[in-house]
C-alpha cells in the first residue's frame, strides 16, 4: 500500500493571496516582482514541517510577501541595509525557509532589493523601535492587518510602556 503525504491533499487549498496596497506606491515595481515569486515550495514546507493547516500556511506566505514589500519600500529610501523592520514570528518561519534555498534566496533578493538581505538574529530581536517602524509601514501600506501580527500590534500597545508584552511589565 502506498503511503499518502499531507501534500497529496493540498489540491483543496487555494493559493496564497497576492498583495494589494492601500494606495499607489513608488515601489509598485517591487510589488510586481514580489507577487510573481513562486513561494509554493515554502508554503508546502510550512504545512509539512510545522503541521500547520493549509489556510494558515497561505496566510503566512501572504504576510511574508508583505514583509518583503516593506523591506523593498524601506530600502528605496535608505543608505543602510539595517532597515529596522522586524517580521512577526510566523512570517519569520517563511523567511527562514526561503533562506534555506540559498541560491534562490540570493537571486530573489537581488531581483527585488538589489542586495542580499541578511537575516541577523541579533538585529531582529524584535525591539520596540523596529516594531514601531514595521507597524507604521504596515498600516500605511495595507488595508487590513492580519491576525498573524496581532501579538506585535496589540500586545505592545497594551503594555505599561509600549516596549514589551503586557505580561513583562516594568513595575
N, C-alpha and C positions, 0 to 999 in steps of 0.2 A: 504494500500500500504506500502510495506517495504521500509524504507529509506536506501539509499546507503551511504557508507562511502568512504573516499578517499582511504583507504586501499583495498577496493574492486577492484580497478583498477591497483594495483601495479604489476599485472602479466605481464604488458608490460615493466616493468622496470628491466633491468639486475641487478644482484647483484653487490655489490661493488668490486673493483679490489683488488687483493692481492698485497702485497708489493713485488717489485722486486728491488734488490740492484744494485748499480753501480758496486760494486766489492765484492769479497769474504770478509766475516766479521767474526771476532772472536765471535760475538753474533748471529751467524746463528741459534743456538738452540733456542734463544729467538724469532727469526723471525718465526720459525715454529709454536711456541705457539701463537704468536700474530695473524698470518694468520688463525689459527684454531679457534680463538674466534668467537662465533656466536653473531654478533652485529646487527642482523636483527631487533630486537625489538627497538633498539636505532635508527636505520635508519627510521623505521616507525613512531616513536615518533617525529623525526625531521620533517618529512613530515606533520604529523598531527598538532603538536603543533605550528610549525613555518610557516606552509603552504608553505614550500619550494618544488620546483619541485623534482621529483624523481632523476634526474641526479645530481642535486646539493647535495641532501642527500647522494647519493653514493660517491660523491667526498669528502664530509665532513668525511664520515666513512673511506674512504681510507686514507685520510690525518691524521685522528685520529690514525689509525694503525701506520703510520709513526712516529707520535709523541710518541706513546708508545715504538716503537723501539728505538727512540733517547734516551728516558729515560732509557731503558734497556741497551743500549750501554754505556751511561754515567755512570750509576750506577755500571757497572762492574769494573770501574777503580776509584771509589770514595769511600772514607771512610765516607763521609757525605751524608745525604739524601737531603740536599739543593743543588740540581743539577744545578741550574741556567739555566734551559730550560723553555721557555715560549711558549705556543701554540698561534697560531693566533686566533682571536676572533671566527671564525666559528668552528674551531677544539675544542675550549673551550666549545661550545654548546654540542658537543658529550661527552666530558669529564664530564660535569655536569649531563647529562642524565645517563651516566654509573654509576656515584657515587650514584644516587638516588636508585639504586638497591644495597643497601649496602652489603648484604651478597654475592652477585655475584661479586661485585666490589672487595671486600676483597679477595675472592677466586682467582679471575683473577690476582690481584696484587701479591699475594703470589706465584702463579704459575709462573708468568713471571719474577718478580723482586726479590722475596724472602722477600719482605717487603711491608707494606701498604703505597701506595703513597698518601700522604696527599695533598689536594688542599688548599693551603693557599693563599687567595686572596691578602694579603699584599705582600707575596713573589712573586706572579705572577702579578705584576703591570706593566709588560711589560717594564722593564728597558732596556736601550740600551745595556748594557753588556749581559743581558740574551738573547736578540735578536741576538747579535753578535755570541754568542755560538750556539744558535739554527740555525742560518744561516750557520755557519761553518759545524756543524754536518749534516744538511740537504743537503747541496751542496756536501759534501764529500760522503754521503751515497746513494743519489738518483739521477737518471739521469735527471729527469725533475722536475722543480719547478711548483707546482700547482698554479693556479690563486688565490687560497684562501690565499696564503701567500704574494701576491703582495704588500699589504699595508706595511707589515713589511720589505720585501726585497727591495722594491724600494723607498718608501717614506722616510725612514730614510737615505738612501744613498743620496737623493736629498735635505736634509735639510742643513741648514747653518753649523751645527756642527756634524751631523750624529747621534744625540741622541734623536731626536724628529721629528714628521712630519713637512714638509716644511711650513705649514700654522701656525706654532707655533714658529717662529724664535726668536733667542736671541736678535736681534737688538732692 
